[in-house]
Amino acid sequence: MGPGQRRAALLLIAVISVNASYTVLIPFVPDLEERVGANAAVIALMFALFAATKTLAQPVGGWWVDRWRANGVACISLLIATAGIVLTAYAGDSATLLAGRALWGVGEGLVSPALYAGMAALCKHYDISTSRMMGNFGSAAVAGFLLGPLIAGVATPLGLEALFLIGAAVTAATAFGLLTAIPAGAAPPSEEDTATAVPVADAPPATRWWIWVLVLGGLDMFTAFIYSALEPVLPLYLSSAQDSSARSAISVVFVAGLAASGLGMWLLGRFAERLRLVTMIQIGLGFMTAGLAGTAISAGALPVAAWFVVFMIGYAALFLSARRGIVELKSASANQGKAFGLFGFISDVGNIIGPIVGVVLYEITGRFSFVVLGALSGLLLAALVLAAGRAKGLLPSTRAESHAPEPVG
């Protein structure tokens, strides 16, 4: 294993740790309700505060990365998250619980652009395939989400406080590990960047990198919006077809979908670089459209699981495409922290509004809501197909992959 692979492995372990530390909380919601005497409104606010502070902190983290260095920002951000975890663990009233979750969200938001910038720096320093690294990154994120509830189930006898303190210790250790994993200095310019460098006097008057960040962020916001709309709707839909509790059916559907997404990202990362970015986006939208439309056919657990797997393969393709676009965007290479901060801010808006729109739509239209969401994906796909041929000259310039990148994983 080369130095680039070792550093990449440390970064991926950090991604797993961050996501697992978040989802490990979910099974302990009843314990938190009992400990602090929280009602449903406080629990809802606890999750909403985390999402809001994480969203708002991402542009700040991106600016900080560009002003300083990604590894230092990542370390301090995770230490802030560690403080939030400890505060949550010892919370004895609603105000302390909400403060802990808000601080936790700030740390998670600040670290997100640092992790992405660190990934991009590793790709540049060690000539690692961007698509392959992004595929591994996405798979690690999904693995963390799946691992959190599993850890919570196994470690339940330890109790909430002890488990959270262990999580805080792991997060703190991860923070210092990122100091080693992420390159501290700027990557040396590639041969291609040197060969294609344009003198300042001859450069275009304004390179609007942020416009393409808005476009790619909008794509990811749409992807997050559709997925997060399904999170509350699929359980309601599955429950309508069950005579007894639908808990097992819901678990099967989501585990199958998340597993398919993680595996899909890993596989797509190994050949995505051979495809144009627009082609990858079209493939992703096609799978999402088919999966959503098929879900409306039957509310049985197995049919829904099968169509959700199709949907999640499309989700994986869009997840990779949006982030690959940011990493390879030449005009944003000097502002990569800001680019990922703005990208994450826009993307997370989809996670906030998706569940609200999804539930309202399902209450009004029932199973037809899946057709409506599928139609939105289909319309975006049709618009992209029509626009792609006419706008080739307007597409953003991306860095070409090296002919012999170092493999990771």
Order of alpha helices (4+ residues) and beta strands (2+ residues): alpha-alpha-alpha-alpha-alpha-alpha-alpha-alpha-alpha-alpha-alpha-alpha-alpha-alpha
